[in-house]
Amino acid sequence: MLTTRSIDFWLLGGASLLLWGFYLFFYFLTGNSSGPNFASAFGILSLFVNYPHFMASYKLAYQQDATFIRKNFIPLLLVPALLIVSISLGFYYFERSSFGIFDSKASFGVEVMWLLILLMNLTTGWHYTQQTYGCMITYAFFDRYRLNSTQCKWLKWSLYFLWFFSICDLMSPGGKLPDGTPVPFHIPDPIYLIFAVFSFISILGVIYFIFYKKFTTEQAVPSLCFVVPFISMYIWWITPTVNEKTNYSHSIPFFHSLQYLAFVYKVDSNTTQLKDSHFYRLLGVALSYVFFGYLSFLLVPSTLSYLSKMDQNSQIVFFPMCFASFINIHHFFIDSVLWKLKGPLVKEYILK
């Protein structure tokens, strides 16, 4: 188990399904499809859950030996360097005319910010699918619910098609970035429909080739901890697509972070050597994640905005949005090498 089986269920998606059920109940009770707005609450919780999950990935990646870092030079060193250069150029040439990718009237700095936000959105979907797959493979191992190569492929492609579908939704006419900026590139509606169909077919494939086949041939039934990340992933991505005004979407990054922190807990709790101070050591690590998350997402970018005397709306959000985009994009690259199933972290501390 990552923590305990019952706690894992809630961390890996059970809590998000409970909240989604509440939104459904609210809708049927009131007819209001947007549901109650908990954005402020989840904004506060970000300090203790969302931000720390990013900081944990930095700790786990850069505490590896020099060989691991050299081997993964591109994601761990080159990518952050390129992102830093991009943000620096955007700031230094902020008022220069842009290439007009988004808006011919936008400045160069604003265009850099929007491009980073767009890249963040594209990489986030892929990262979510990979994490969901990792959750399910992990519990397949814990439960001895072994999947063959064909079943793994069906599971992977069902999640990939969901990611493709989410990109089509973002790139559809009327698609917008989180700050309300219209997306400059549009995918034709037929392609949107094709991926919607593929996504539906892949779900049927998972049901038949994994759940049905294993039950009929091995009398094996998946555990709730195996199934709940898969169901949650579809709820997370389909709900905002069907109803973009739903307030449920504010909670999705929080629940994604909860999934991640379950794995971080498993690693951190297994690496402690001082059993008597186990709790205090984990508490210290957790508080350090909160502290550095606060610095990275709030204090440093807001201080830079103040010191640079940026006073226009587009200028004020430049550093906060660029810092958030940098961390999200780099997080995607870090996790692509950190949590490989055959990598040292997973083999030594998760699947052992």
N, C-alpha and C positions, 0 to 999 in steps of 0.2 A: 504494500500500500504506500501511497505518498504521505498521507497523515494517518487517518483511519478510514475504513471503507465508508462509513456514514458521512464523515466530514468531506471526504473526496467527492461524494455524490453532489453535495451542495456547491463545492468549489468548482467542479468541472462543468457545471451548467445547471444544476438543480435550482439554485437560487434565482438564476435568470428566468427559468421557466415559471417559477412561482410568481415573480413580478409580472411576467407576460400574462399569466392567468389572471392576475389582478386587473390588468388593463382590459382584458377581454370581458371580465365581469363588469367592470366600470362601463364599458361600451354597451353591453346588453342592458345595463341598468339605466343608463342615462341617454344613450344614443350619441354620445360625444366620442368620436373615433380617435381624437388626439390624446385623451386621457389626462390624468393629473400631471402637472409639471414638477418633476423632482430635479430639474437641471441644477439648481443651486446646491441641493444636497449632494448630488454626485460630483459637483465641482469641488466641494469641500473634501469628499471622500477621495478625490484624485490625489490629494496630498499624501494620503496614507496607503493607497493601493496602486493607482495608475502610475504615478511618478516613481515609486520604489521599484516597480517591476522593470522599468527601464534601467534604473541604476544597478539592479541586481545583474542584468545581462552584462553591463560593463565590468563589474567586479569579477564575474565568473570567466569572462573572456580574457581580460588582461592580467589575471593572476595565474594564467597558464604559463608554461615555461617558454623560453625564447624560441625554441624549435617550433612550437605550435603557432606562435605569432608570425614567425618568418614564413612558415608554410602557408599561412592565410594572410599574406601581405596585402592583397587587394582589398578584402573586406575590412580588415582591422587597421590598416594604415593608409592605403591609397584613397579609399572612398571617403573617410573623414577629411583627409587633406583637400580633396577636390571640393567637398561641400563647404569647407571653411573658405577656400579661395572664391567660390561662387558668392557666398554671403558677403565677403569682404569687398569684392568688385561691385556687388549690388549696392552696398553702403557708400563706397567711395564715389561711384558714378551715379548716385541715386537720381539726380535731377536730369541726367542725360536723356535724350529721346530713346525710346525703346524700339524693338524690331516690329512692334505691332502685332504680336502673336495673339494677344488677348484683346487689346484695345489700343488703337493708334494714338490715343491721347494719354495713355499711361506712361509713366516715366520708366527708365531702365531698372531702377531699384524695385519698383512695384512689380514689374514683369518678372524679375528674378524671384521675388517672393511668391508670386502666383505659380511659377514653374515648379518651385520646390513643394508648394502645397499640392499641386497636381501629382507630382512624383510620389509624395507621401501617400496620397489616396490610392494610387496604383499598387504600391508595394504593400500597403496595409492589408488589402484583401488577400494577397498571396500568403502573407505572414499568418493571417488568421486560419487559412485552410491548412497550412503546414502544422500549426499548433494543434488544431483539431485532430488531424491525422496522428500526430504524436501522442495525444491523449488516448486515442482509441487503441493504438498499437501497444502502448504501455499497459493498458488494462487487459488487452488480449493476452499479454505475457503473464500478468499477475493471475488471471483467471484460468490460464492454460486453455484459452479459447483460440487455438492456433489458426492463423489465416495462411492459406497457400498464396502463391504469387499471383494467380488470377484474381483471387478475392481482394488482395491488396491493391491490385490495379483498378478494380471496380470502385473500391473505396476512395482511392486517390483521385480518379477521374470524376467521380461524383462531386468531390469538393472543388476540383479545378473548374469544372463547368459552372459551378455556383459562383466562383470567382470571376470567370469570363462574363457571366450574366450580370454580375454587379458592375463590371467595367462598362458593359453595354448600357446599363442604367445610368451610370455617371456620365457617359458620353452621348446619351440620347439628347435630342432637341429639348432645350429647357433645363438640361443638367447643370448643376451649380457646384462650386467648391464650397467648403464649410463657411467661408466668409461671405457667400452670396454671389461671388464672381462667376459669370457664365463660362462654361467650359468651351474652349475655342474649336475643339475637334468633335465632330458628330459621327456616330455610327448609324447607318441606315436602319430603319425599322425591321426589314426582313432579317438582318443579321441578329438583331435583338431577339426576334421571335425564334430563330434557329437555336440560339443558345438556351432559350427558355425551354424549348422542346428537348434538347440534349440533356439539360439539367434534370428534367422530369424523367427521362428514360434512364439516366444513370441512377436515380433513386430507386427505380424499379429493379435495376440490375443489382444494387446493394441488397435490397430486400430478398431477391430470389437467390443470387449466387452466394450470399453470406448467411443471412438469417435462415432462409428456407432450406438451403442445401445442408448446412451444418446440423439443423434440427432433424432432417430426414435421414441423414447418413450417420450422424454421431449422437443424436438425441441431445445435442448441446444447445443450451439456451444462453444468450448473452446476458451479462450482468447489467444492472442499471448504470453503473459507472462506465461501462463500455458504450452504451447507447446514448447517454445524456449529452456528451459533447457534440455528437452528430446532429441530434435534434436541435440543440441550442444554436448550432452554427446556421442552420436553415432559418430558424426563427429570427436570428440576429440580422440576416441579410435580406430575407424576404419581407419582413414586417415593414421596414422603412421604404422598401421598393413599392409595395402595395399602397402604403399610406405614408407619404413623405412628411406629413404633418404630425405623425405620432410622436409623443414625447418619450416613448420607450427607447428611441435611438440614443438618447443621452446616457443610458445606462450601459450600452454595449461595450465601450472601452473598459469600463469598470469590471464587468464580468469576465472579459477576456483576460484582464490583468490578474483576477483571482485564479483563473486556470494556471497561469504562468507561475504565480507565487507558490502554488502547491508543489511544483517541481523544484523551485528554489529552496523551499523548506526541506525537501528530501535531501538535496545536495548539502545544504548548510548544516543540517542536523547530523549527517553522516560524516562530515569532515571535522567535526569538533573532537578534540582529543582530551579535553578536561571535563570529564563526566560530571563532577561535582558542580561545575559552573556552567553546565550546559544551557540552562534557561537564561542566565544572565548574558552569556555570550550571544545567543540568538537574539535576545532583546537589543543588545548593543549593535548587532549587525542590522537589525530592522530599523532602529533609530537612525543609523548612518544612511540607510537608503532614503528615509524620509528627509533627512537634512540635505543631502546632495540633490535629491529631487526638487526640493524647494529652491535651492540655489540655481539649478539648471533651468527650471521652467518659469520661475517667478522673479527671484531677486536679481539675478545677473542680467537677464534681458530688460527688465524694467529699469534697472540702474543705467544700462547702456543707452536706453531711450532718453532718459533724463539728462545724462552727461552730454549726449550728442545734440541736445536741444531740438529734438524732433517734435514739432508741435501740430502738424497736420495729421488728420486721421490715418492716412495711408502711411505716414512716417512713424506714428506712435506704435502701430502694430507691427512694424517691420521686424524688429528684433524678437519680440515674443513669438511671432509666427515662424520666423526663420529658425529660431532655436528649437521650437516644437517640431518643425519639419526635419531639421537636421537629426534630432534624436530619434524620431520615428523611422526615418529612412535608414540611418545607420543601424538601428535596432534590427531591422529586417536583415541586413547583411551579416550582423554579428550572429544572429540566431541561425542563419543558414549554415554556419560552420560549427556553432557551439553545440547544437542539439542533434547532430547527425546520429542515427541509430547505431552506427558502428564507431562513433567517436568515443574518446576516453571518458568524457563526462557521463554519457548515458550508460556505457558499459560498466563503469566502476561504481556509480552511485544510484542509478535508476533501475536498469535491468540486470540485477545481480541476484 
